[in-house]
Amino acid sequence: MGRVVVAGAGAIGASIAYHLALAGARDVVLCDRGEVASGATAKAMGGVRQQFSTPEEVRLAQASIRFFEQLGGDFFQQVGYVFLALTDAGWAELRRRAELQRSLGVPVETCDAPSGVRADDVRGAVRCASDGVAEPGAVTRELVRRATGLGVDVREQTPGEAVEGDVLVVACGPWSAALGAMRGVELPVRPLCRQLLETQPLPLPVDLPMVIEHETGFHFRRSGDRLRLAMPDAEPRWGFEEVVDDTVFADRTTRLEHRYAAALGARVARAWAGLYDMTPDAHPVIGWVGDGVYAACGFSGHGFMQSPAVGRAAAAEILDGESELDLSPFRLERFAGGASFPERAVL
């Protein structure tokens, strides 16, 4: 194979470039219109979980967890994920999901609320102890460091369309549709603005898991000595404008204080907005989409946590025509065929 140009140096693109070189590709260019890990990856929450609602997403996450574990504690804190159900209907749904996840080998179990987390309004909870958190920028830069060591040519401030190659890998997150259109490919990916808040420093236990309210989507995690929190907006904000809406700060901090007493009185120290690359069913588009064009985009907020598995599988398909991980559910053609299996565990 000739030159492979990977457009997008976020978590997905970096993983694909690294795994291409690891598998023996000798002419790989990883490029980005900005810098490494400067786009959506830089704004991500950093959660790594296997608790999804569809088998396809669970399998991607399972195959990625092993890679995060191998990175070790400097990159991945395996503190677990806890989902809290606040209603009987929500608890029934969490139990159904847990049954599916266990059937696929994910070690999900019912549990009590973590220490310090308010539980008097909780109907039930599930935990996966092998899930955890990481810093997306740090992990992505480590992948790029490894890729560079294997001979990958990394070009920052260079858009994908500016580099000649035999294969173009579209891994630009929310900007993927625009690059695909330049190659005559229509990718059903559009940007959704989401924002994260971070508190002032607090005394926090090192083993605090990611905590998620199932019904509301409100969730928080420890990031150093601060809490990082997020929640879906009441009205989705579609588009490329990355603007922080400070009118929701009071609501979010009130929710945090209600759920976690240690955060009582905590101020928002900083906030930022980033973009999800959404598809109609919240599953990614992975595979060949045109002559010499391979897509890996539309991860709908799950790209970072699934990037190790996607990178390895995509590299195998590009170089060998097939991979051990079945990527067929994520083909672009599913939309034309009317296939619908929406992922519902989108945070």
RODOMI-567914 format. One line per field, with one value per residue (C-alpha): residue number from 0; residue in one letter; x, y, z. Coordinates in nm, 3 decimals. Layout:
BEGIN
seq <- [NUM ...]
type <- [a ...]
east <- [X ...]
north <- [Y ...]
up <- [Z ...]
END
This chain:
BEGIN
seq <- [0 1 2 3 4 5 6 7 8 9 10 11 12 13 14 15 16 17 18 19 20 21 22 23 24 25 26 27 28 29 30 31 32 33 34 35 36 37 38 39 40 41 42 43 44 45 46 47 48 49 50 51 52 53 54 55 56 57 58 59 60 61 62 63 64 65 66 67 68 69 70 71 72 73 74 75 76 77 78 79 80 81 82 83 84 85 86 87 88 89 90 91 92 93 94 95 96 97 98 99 100 101 102 103 104 105 106 107 108 109 110 111 112 113 114 115 116 117 118 119 120 121 122 123 124 125 126 127 128 129 130 131 132 133 134 135 136 137 138 139 140 141 142 143 144 145 146 147 148 149 150 151 152 153 154 155 156 157 158 159 160 161 162 163 164 165 166 167 168 169 170 171 172 173 174 175 176 177 178 179 180 181 182 183 184 185 186 187 188 189 190 191 192 193 194 195 196 197 198 199 200 201 202 203 204 205 206 207 208 209 210 211 212 213 214 215 216 217 218 219 220 221 222 223 224 225 226 227 228 229 230 231 232 233 234 235 236 237 238 239 240 241 242 243 244 245 246 247 248 249 250 251 252 253 254 255 256 257 258 259 260 261 262 263 264 265 266 267 268 269 270 271 272 273 274 275 276 277 278 279 280 281 282 283 284 285 286 287 288 289 290 291 292 293 294 295 296 297 298 299 300 301 302 303 304 305 306 307 308 309 310 311 312 313 314 315 316 317 318 319 320 321 322 323 324 325 326 327 328 329 330 331 332 333 334 335 336 337 338 339 340 341 342 343 344 345 346]
type <- [m g r v v v a g a g a i g a s i a y h l a l a g a r d v v l c d r g e v a s g a t a k a m g g v r q q f s t p e e v r l a q a s i r f f e q l g g d f f q q v g y v f l a l t d a g w a e l r r r a e l q r s l g v p v e t c d a p s g v r a d d v r g a v r c a s d g v a e p g a v t r e l v r r a t g l g v d v r e q t p g e a v e g d v l v v a c g p w s a a l g a m r g v e l p v r p l c r q l l e t q p l p l p v d l p m v i e h e t g f h f r r s g d r l r l a m p d a e p r w g f e e v v d d t v f a d r t t r l e h r y a a a l g a r v a r a w a g l y d m t p d a h p v i g w v g d g v y a a c g f s g h g f m q s p a v g r a a a a e i l d g e s e l d l s p f r l e r f a g g a s f p e r a v l]
east <- [0.000 0.110 0.076 -0.205 -0.309 -0.495 -0.683 -0.743 -0.487 -0.738 -0.780 -0.926 -0.681 -0.380 -0.484 -0.534 -0.197 -0.022 -0.180 -0.109 0.261 0.254 0.114 0.394 0.273 0.575 0.423 0.169 0.097 -0.104 -0.218 -0.441 -0.559 -0.468 -0.237 -0.231 -0.528 -0.643 -0.998 -1.283 -1.039 -0.901 -1.250 -1.362 -1.476 -1.226 -1.454 -1.376 -1.672 -1.816 -2.172 -2.355 -2.705 -2.616 -2.385 -2.196 -2.088 -2.012 -1.773 -1.586 -1.546 -1.442 -1.167 -1.043 -1.034 -0.745 -0.534 -0.610 -0.515 -0.181 -0.113 -0.104 -0.191 -0.010 -0.273 -0.575 -0.735 -0.953 -1.195 -1.511 -1.839 -2.155 -2.499 -2.771 -3.140 -3.374 -3.702 -3.844 -3.852 -3.492 -3.388 -3.562 -3.376 -3.039 -3.098 -3.185 -2.870 -2.659 -2.794 -2.693 -2.351 -2.285 -2.389 -2.106 -1.853 -1.859 -1.823 -2.126 -2.286 -2.549 -2.405 -2.469 -2.406 -2.037 -1.926 -2.034 -2.286 -2.645 -2.861 -3.193 -3.357 -3.180 -3.382 -3.079 -2.727 -2.490 -2.114 -1.841 -1.515 -1.296 -1.421 -1.244 -1.116 -0.821 -0.704 -0.777 -0.505 -0.234 -0.334 -0.353 -0.012 0.130 -0.014 0.138 0.473 0.463 0.351 0.633 0.878 0.748 0.800 0.465 0.500 0.302 0.204 0.026 -0.141 -0.203 -0.555 -0.613 -0.703 -0.360 -0.167 -0.146 -0.195 -0.334 -0.575 -0.745 -0.874 -1.141 -1.109 -1.188 -1.469 -1.734 -1.544 -1.553 -1.859 -1.684 -1.376 -1.590 -1.780 -1.451 -1.413 -1.775 -1.887 -2.188 -2.126 -2.426 -2.220 -2.311 -2.169 -2.340 -2.206 -2.162 -2.000 -1.809 -1.763 -1.483 -1.493 -1.241 -1.004 -1.176 -1.067 -1.157 -1.098 -0.868 -1.105 -1.415 -1.579 -1.753 -2.107 -2.401 -2.767 -2.935 -3.251 -3.101 -2.762 -2.595 -2.250 -1.926 -1.575 -1.261 -0.994 -0.698 -0.826 -1.133 -1.467 -1.549 -1.922 -2.151 -2.512 -2.702 -2.861 -3.238 -3.234 -2.955 -2.719 -2.643 -2.363 -1.995 -2.023 -1.837 -1.986 -2.017 -2.368 -2.314 -2.689 -2.686 -2.405 -2.637 -2.846 -2.538 -2.378 -2.709 -2.732 -2.375 -2.433 -2.748 -2.569 -2.228 -2.215 -1.838 -1.898 -2.127 -2.050 -1.801 -1.762 -1.718 -1.353 -1.359 -1.582 -1.538 -1.744 -1.660 -1.820 -1.964 -1.969 -2.320 -2.482 -2.858 -2.827 -2.534 -2.312 -1.996 -1.934 -1.636 -1.524 -1.464 -1.696 -1.547 -1.257 -0.952 -1.155 -1.196 -1.409 -1.379 -1.605 -1.944 -1.857 -2.123 -1.920 -1.761 -1.458 -1.189 -1.294 -1.328 -1.021 -0.784 -1.012 -1.114 -0.753 -0.645 -0.948 -0.944 -0.572 -0.630 -0.911 -0.706 -0.399 -0.545 -0.908 -1.047 -1.010 -1.077 -1.330 -1.654 -1.705 -1.992 -2.262 -2.094 -2.089 -2.223 -2.461 -2.679 -2.847 -2.950 -3.079 -3.292 -3.104 -3.177 -3.029 -2.982 -2.742 -2.929 -2.649 -2.522 -2.397]
north <- [0.000 0.357 0.658 0.666 1.015 1.026 1.354 1.450 1.420 1.364 1.039 0.843 0.965 0.923 0.569 0.474 0.621 0.444 0.108 0.144 0.191 -0.084 -0.319 -0.236 0.057 0.261 0.576 0.722 1.092 1.212 1.567 1.819 2.166 2.265 2.086 1.736 1.687 2.044 1.987 1.789 1.557 1.847 1.932 1.578 1.457 1.172 0.889 0.532 0.295 -0.031 0.032 0.094 -0.006 -0.194 -0.493 -0.316 -0.028 -0.259 -0.462 -0.152 -0.038 -0.381 -0.407 -0.061 -0.111 -0.355 -0.092 0.170 -0.080 -0.137 0.237 0.219 0.454 0.755 0.769 0.568 0.571 0.261 0.404 0.262 0.404 0.411 0.470 0.580 0.521 0.780 0.617 0.266 0.280 0.392 0.113 -0.143 -0.003 -0.013 -0.375 -0.468 -0.302 -0.468 -0.808 -0.740 -0.613 -0.915 -1.149 -0.996 -1.036 -0.688 -0.716 -0.502 -0.551 -0.388 -0.175 0.086 0.450 0.540 0.687 1.048 1.025 1.097 0.788 0.856 0.931 0.648 0.341 0.135 0.153 -0.046 -0.032 -0.152 -0.140 -0.184 0.142 0.465 0.805 0.945 1.274 1.260 1.505 1.319 0.980 1.117 1.279 0.949 0.771 1.033 0.995 0.621 0.671 0.914 0.662 0.413 0.655 0.832 1.178 1.416 1.746 2.008 2.314 2.097 2.006 1.660 1.780 1.945 1.616 1.380 1.013 0.685 0.646 0.924 0.841 1.088 1.115 1.482 1.443 1.711 1.846 1.510 1.584 1.881 1.678 1.391 1.630 1.735 1.372 1.339 1.149 1.248 1.167 1.208 1.375 1.705 1.898 1.922 2.171 2.038 2.205 2.098 2.273 2.231 2.330 2.499 2.261 2.030 1.752 1.445 1.070 0.929 0.640 0.850 0.687 0.857 0.910 0.936 1.002 0.774 0.976 1.327 1.255 1.469 1.326 1.413 1.276 1.367 1.543 1.598 1.798 1.925 1.790 1.794 1.790 1.786 1.735 1.741 2.076 2.098 2.207 2.058 2.321 2.210 2.383 2.467 2.756 2.657 2.893 2.843 2.907 3.039 3.060 2.689 2.713 2.756 2.457 2.236 2.332 2.283 1.934 1.864 1.982 1.769 1.457 1.506 1.691 1.739 1.989 2.210 2.574 2.485 2.749 2.690 2.774 2.725 2.600 2.516 2.405 2.139 1.944 1.596 1.453 1.310 1.064 0.993 0.675 0.784 0.511 0.594 0.555 0.325 0.173 0.247 0.520 0.593 0.519 0.547 0.708 0.543 0.705 0.685 0.955 1.024 0.878 1.085 1.157 0.812 0.849 0.884 0.582 0.365 0.494 0.205 -0.063 0.149 0.232 -0.130 -0.255 0.027 -0.022 -0.392 -0.322 -0.064 -0.285 -0.637 -0.593 -0.732 -0.714 -0.941 -0.690 -0.688 -0.334 -0.420 -0.261 0.077 0.098 0.408 0.194 0.122 0.460 0.397 0.054 0.187 -0.002 0.144 0.037 0.364 0.385 0.526 0.553 0.888 1.125]
up <- [0.000 -0.070 0.154 0.412 0.519 0.850 0.877 1.238 1.520 1.796 1.986 1.693 1.428 1.654 1.740 1.375 1.275 1.562 1.485 1.113 1.190 1.451 1.186 0.945 0.735 0.635 0.482 0.722 0.760 1.059 1.000 1.168 1.073 1.431 1.670 1.817 2.052 2.004 1.883 2.036 2.215 2.418 2.546 2.639 2.982 2.982 3.088 2.983 3.021 2.893 3.014 2.687 2.579 2.258 2.210 1.932 2.153 2.445 2.230 2.110 2.469 2.597 2.340 2.440 2.816 2.789 2.614 2.879 3.149 2.978 2.976 3.355 3.637 3.495 3.222 3.340 3.682 3.707 3.963 3.808 3.685 3.897 3.743 3.985 3.911 4.058 3.952 3.940 3.560 3.551 3.783 3.562 3.260 3.435 3.536 3.176 3.050 3.317 3.214 2.853 2.958 3.182 2.901 2.697 2.978 3.133 3.515 3.604 3.944 4.159 4.435 4.699 4.623 4.670 5.001 5.029 4.745 4.851 4.821 4.995 4.659 4.471 4.369 4.276 4.137 3.916 3.901 3.668 3.861 3.553 3.398 3.484 3.379 3.186 3.041 2.666 2.567 2.757 2.616 2.262 2.288 2.415 2.111 1.883 2.060 1.997 1.638 1.570 1.708 1.453 1.166 1.134 0.981 1.205 1.046 1.252 1.099 0.792 0.677 0.539 0.191 0.160 0.171 -0.126 -0.051 -0.175 0.117 0.309 0.658 0.763 1.141 1.193 1.443 1.389 1.087 0.906 0.692 0.531 0.442 0.315 0.090 -0.072 -0.180 -0.291 0.019 0.228 0.592 0.828 1.098 1.259 1.554 1.891 2.144 2.498 2.795 3.104 3.436 3.686 4.051 4.272 4.456 4.705 4.942 4.739 4.778 4.514 4.448 4.371 4.068 3.780 3.913 3.671 3.732 3.480 3.425 3.415 3.260 3.525 3.599 3.770 3.823 4.011 3.807 4.035 4.331 4.146 4.032 3.662 3.585 3.286 3.184 2.853 2.774 2.793 2.428 2.213 2.074 1.719 1.532 1.551 1.795 2.114 2.370 2.745 2.878 3.229 3.295 3.386 3.642 3.937 3.834 3.789 4.120 4.300 4.152 4.258 4.614 4.635 4.516 4.679 5.010 4.998 4.719 4.927 4.845 4.570 4.301 3.930 3.869 3.493 3.214 2.850 2.552 2.295 2.016 1.980 1.628 1.623 1.385 1.363 1.574 1.797 1.652 1.454 1.084 1.034 0.706 0.338 0.213 -0.128 -0.358 -0.134 0.146 0.486 0.756 1.133 1.270 1.425 1.765 1.940 2.251 2.280 2.053 2.315 2.518 2.206 2.024 2.106 1.961 1.665 1.584 1.582 1.386 1.131 1.069 1.008 0.761 0.574 0.547 0.537 0.435 0.759 1.135 1.431 1.562 1.364 1.234 0.998 1.220 1.175 0.795 0.624 0.420 0.723 0.687 0.327 0.427 0.709 0.980 1.319 1.651 1.839 2.129 2.428 2.682 2.549 2.818]
END
